[in-house]
């Protein structure tokens, strides 16, 4: 099933940056609240939780937004170059995004990040394809239905 509800390509980048920032902010708040609680002294648990969330959640959101922006930009470029929108664009975008964001760490880390980004996006696309086929078969109006006898 195609993604008809998404914005066209240039506007998709801003959309993805905003949603990635929101996901990073929420996820970072949850993660950093657990970290702040675990590392706090007795009687200081709530204060340290709030302090950790305020100090680090925005940074986590910004890192997610950077990843989402680079990914979406590469995805839109691949759509423009290849003239089609398919799962291969997302998989390649994940690999290129992983490599570009790790460029300062050297070629070995870049290759590992590219491989990891491609594998993660391939798994996401695979689950999406399996789910859409399963849902499509489930609601197929031409399929014969079995009679239920009691």
Secondary structure, DSSP 8 states (H G I E B T S, - for coil): ---TTS--HHHHHHHHHHHHHHHHHHHHHHHHHHHHHHTS-TT-HHHHHHHHHHHHHHHHHHHHHHHHHHHHHHHHHHHHHHSS--HHHHHHHHHHHHHHHTGGG-HHHHHHHHHHHHHHHHHHHHHHHHHHHHHHHHT-TTS-------
